[in-house]
Amino acid sequence: MSYHRVGLRFALASMLVVTACGGPAEVPASRPVPQSAGSAADKPADPLSAEELMATVYWLTDPARKGRGSYQPGGVEAANYVANVFKRQGLEVIRQPVRGSAVNVFGVRRGSKEAVIVSAHADHLGVDVSGVVYPGADDNASGTAVMLGMAKAIDAIEGERTIIFVAFGAEEAGLVGSRVYIRDPIWPLEDTVALINFDMVGRNFFEAGANREATAAVVGLEGHEGARRAATAAAQRAGLNLVPAPARLLELFGFEDRTDEWWFRRQGILSIHFSTGLHDDYHQPTDTPDKLVPAQLERVARTAFGLLNYLASEKGESID
């Protein structure tokens, strides 16, 4: 998450959207076995399970990645990993140069003229000049894992619309990858009906203030009743307390331009953003995978997948 202004404003924003929550948080009993970037066994029985999602997180945050810096070798490795996952799912893989070594990586299942995008940024802060590594488990290995889990489950989506999965590059450098996409889209913006974005979705809701369990915020559903109902129903099935937050709330606190979906919202595209918010490990070397809540990842993934199933369909209720 490319937030540079934090503190009181975010604490106040979190208090405005807090609601009751579910059961206690879950922690991993042991470290999952990380997936190999070249593994052939990448179509698990349940790609949205906590175990599978955490395996991806552990691969992305392995010390060998050195924090997946936007323009560092670890960022290139992460992009290659994403491309390999897309390829193994039978998706059309497209790479879009961003800046330096950074790229946007797309996995496309072509359908009708209209498209839905599912996105997350795969980069983080990398390693600094003193050699300190910033693993970026929540920011944003968590969101990337959810996006890739949904891509692995693509065969369960029966909708007619084209679905585009994307790992944006250089988000931490100022939303560079998503800005490049808006200027040079691989799919016409006028035919893009919605975007679902994930950024920091693996911890308790706003640990820095509210610290709610089994809860996540969703931004951008206001005025889109069909999508709101679909998200709410999917969240109920997943055991997630979904907190709707209007995009104007981000504008009120000056954070509207801190995640990739901002560029799409500016184009008038339905832009839906999932996040569990800030915590003390944000942009710190302590943002490690052992501090994530695996069940939270699964709840968000299943909720978003249900929403995608709705958005991908041209036969169901039209997008408001």
Secondary structure, DSSP 8 states (H G I E B T S, - for coil): ------SHHHHHHHHHH-----S-----SS------TT-S--S-S-TTSHHHHHHHHHHHHSGGGTT-BTTSHHHHHHHHHHHHHHHHTT-EEEEEEEETTEEEEEEEE--SS-EEEEEEE--B-EE-TT--EE--IIIIIIHHHHHHHHHHTGGG---SSEEEEEEES-STTTSHHHHHHHHS-SS-GGGEEEEEEESS-SSSBTTTTT-BSSEEEEES-TT-HHHHHHHHHHHHHHT-EEEEE-HHHHHHTT-TTSSTHHHHHHTT-EEEEEE----TTTTSTT--GGGS-HHHHHHHHHHHHHHHHHHT-SSSS---
